[in-house]
């Protein structure tokens, strides 16, 4: 069933677990995510990034997500990841997304609050939940790149003001993760997560979580992270499975047979993540 991000994340916030948000680009990825969610009885978030929307089109992504949600026996959110402007967010809402993110982190605090409030005014009026971001997460997410120099951790006092003034449903915070493939092991600022959780008392989001060690993820969840974004791990599972199949079957030209191992590999990784996040059995 299709639900809002607020519905899922408030339960996670109250009960101390995290919901996985997995980026989708095509049918096989959607199927892998839903099959994993049903196998583990886990709520789940299907999310589309800028690149995903450009690749497949908002109509295809929206209809794939809504169809999957209607047929699933677990709660499913269809979410816009890193919406960068008001018009794009409104387009996704019009096509039936149940949750959107407005990423105003490129603005100063005042500008971020202003654009977030503008989105929330419309989204909440039509029953759509909103995620925002405070602080700048390093790395590359599609065409958005933040250098290590420009990455800034979320200030707890600014987070409190931001939440109070915007009435946002969930907040993505910068605490040491990065988008893309890590060159070394990421070091999360657990004390910062704890303080922000205490001062805001709301669902917190961890972006750039592929490649973060399992123990660090578990600790982050125990301190108040309730939504965890995963993309790179799925891409790697997909690509490695396709490469292996083609190597072993160089004459096979059937897309269904080429993509089947990739779908299975992604599902395996997603199941692992759902168990790690604590969402298994929560649907």
N, C-alpha and C positions, 0 to 999 in steps of 0.2 A: 504494500500500500504506500501511496505517496504521502509524505509528512513533511513538516517544516524542520529546518535545522534547529530552531529553538526547542521544539518538542523533544528531539533526540538529546540535545546537549544539556538541557535542564535536568533530565533524568541522570545523565552521566555525571553532571556537576554534583547532584545530590548524593549519588551512590558511589562516586569515586572511581570511575573507569573512563576510558576514552573510546570514541567512535572513529573508525578509520575512514578517511576521505581519499578516494582513489581516482586518479585522473583518467578520463575516458576519451578515446579518439575514434573507435570503431565498434562494430557489433561484438566481435570476439572478446574485447576487453570488458564490455558491459556484461556479457554472459559469464565470463570468468568471475567477475566481482559478485554477481547475484548468486551464482552457484556456490561460491565460498560462503556467502552470508547465510544462505539457507542451510548449508551443511553444518555450520557452526551455530545456527540460530542467533545470528548477530544483526543488530541494526547497522545500516551502512549509508555512506554518502557517496553518490556518483557526482564527480565534479569535472567541469570543463574549463580548461585554461584558455588564454588568448589563442595559443597555437592550435588547440583542439577545435575551437570554434572556427578558426580560419581554414583549417584542414577539411573538416566535415560539414561545416555550416551550422548555424544555430538551429535551423529547422530539424536537421537530421539528429543532432545531439539531443534536442528537447524531446523529439518523438521516441527515440531509442530509450531515453531515460524514463519517460512517462509510461511507455509500454512495459518496460522491465518492472517498474514500481507497481503497476496495476496487477501484474501476474505474480509478483513475489509474495511469499507468505511471511515476509519480515518487513519492518518499516524501512523505507528508502527515501532519501532526500536527493533531489536533483539541484545541484548547486553551481553557481558561477564562481570560479576561482580567480582572484585578482582582477576584478572589474576595474578598469582604469578611468572610465568617464561615465557621466550620468546617462547619456544616450544608450550606451551599450548595456548598462544595467537595466534600463527600462525595456530594451529589446528582449532581454532574457526573461524578464517578468511577463511581458506580453505573450511569450511563447510557452509559458507554464512552468518555469523554474520555481521551485518552492523555497529557495534560499539563494541569496546573492552576497557576494563580497564586494565592497567598494574599497579599493586600495588607495587611500589618500596619503600614504606614507611619504610621497615625494614632496608634499607641501609642508609648511611649518605647522605647528600645533593648531593655530587658529584656522588655517586653511583646511586642515584635515577634519577638524570638528565641523566646519561649515559644510563641506561636501558630504560628509557622513550624515549630518542632520537632514540635508536635502533628500538623500536617497531614502533614509528611514521614514520620512514623512509620507512618501508615496508607497514604499514597500509595505509598511505596517498597515496602511489603509486597505490593502488588498490581501492581507494575511500572509505576506512573505517575510521571512526572517532575514536579518542582515548581520554579516561579519565585517569587521573593520580591522585595520592594521595600524599599530603604533610602534615606532622604531623602524629601522631599515634592516631587512634581512639580506645578507650578502649572497653573491652568486648570480646565476642566470635562470630566469623563469621565462621561457620562450624569448621574446625580444626585449625583456626588461632585465637589465644588468646593473647590479650594485657592487662596486668594488669593495675590497676589504677596508680600504681607507674610509669609504663613505658609509659603511655599515655602522649602525649605532644601536646600542641596546635600549630597550624600553625603560623609561624612567617611571618608577612606581607612582610617584605623586602626579605625574602627567597622566598616567593611566587612570587614576582615580577621577581626575577632573574630566577626562575624555568620556569615561563611562557615564558619569553623572550628567554631563551636558548633552550627550547624544542619545542615551537610552538604547545603545546598541545591544544586540543579543549575544554576541560572542566577540572576543578580542584576540587577534593574532599578535603575539609578542615576539620580540627579537631577544633571544637569550643565548645565542651561540651557534645556532644551526645555519645552514646555507642551502640555497637551491643548487641542484646539479650533483655531480660526482665529487666527493671529498678527496682532497690531496693527502690529508692526514686524518687522524681521529678527531672529531669535533668535541669540544669541551663545553658542556652546558653550564650556565650559571644557575644552579639549583636554588641558591639563596634568593635570587631575583624572582624566580618563579613563585617561591613560597610567599614572599612579601607581596607581590602583585596579586596573588590569589586572595590573601588575607584582606588586602585593602580594597579590592573590587568585589569580591564574593560573587563571581560569575564564571561562566564557561570560558576557558582559555584555550587557544589554538597554537599548535606547534607546526610551523611550516618547515620544509627542507629536511624531513625526517628520515629519508632513505640514507642508509649508511651509518646512522647513529647506533651505537652498540645497544644490545637488548637491555642490559642492566641500566643504562642511562635512560632509556625509554621508560622502563618500569618505575624508576625513581621519579621521573618527570610526571608520570601519571599519578603517582602517590602524592605528589605535591600540588596537583590541581590542573594538569593538562587534560582536556576533555575531547579535543578533536586533533587528530594527527594526520597530516597530509603525506601521501606516498605516491610518487610518480616514477622516479629514477629506478627504483627496485623493480618495478613492473616492466619498464623498458628493457632493462638488462635481462630479465627472465625471458621476455618475448624474443629479443634479438638472439640470445644464445641458443634458444630452442630452434629457431628458424635456421640459424647457421649450421647447427648439428644435423638437422633433418636434411638440408640441401647437400651437405657433405656426404651423408650416408646414402642419399637417394638423388644423385645428380640428374637423373633423367625424368624425375617426377615433375609434371607440370600442373598438377591439380591443386589450386589454391586451398581447397578444403583440407587436403592432407598436409599441406605445408603449414597451415595455420593451426591445425588441431594440437600439435605438440606445444605450440606457443601458448595457446589458451590453457592447456593443462599446467604448464609451468607457471603461468601467472596465477592461476587458481591456487596452486600449492603455496606460493609466496603469500597470497592474501590470507589464506587460512592461518598460516603462521602468525601474520601480523594481528589478526583479529584475536587470537588466543593471547598474544603478547599484550595487547592493549586492554584486555579484560572485558571486551564487548561480547565474547562468545557466551551464549546462553542468556543474553539480556533482551532479546527481541520479544 
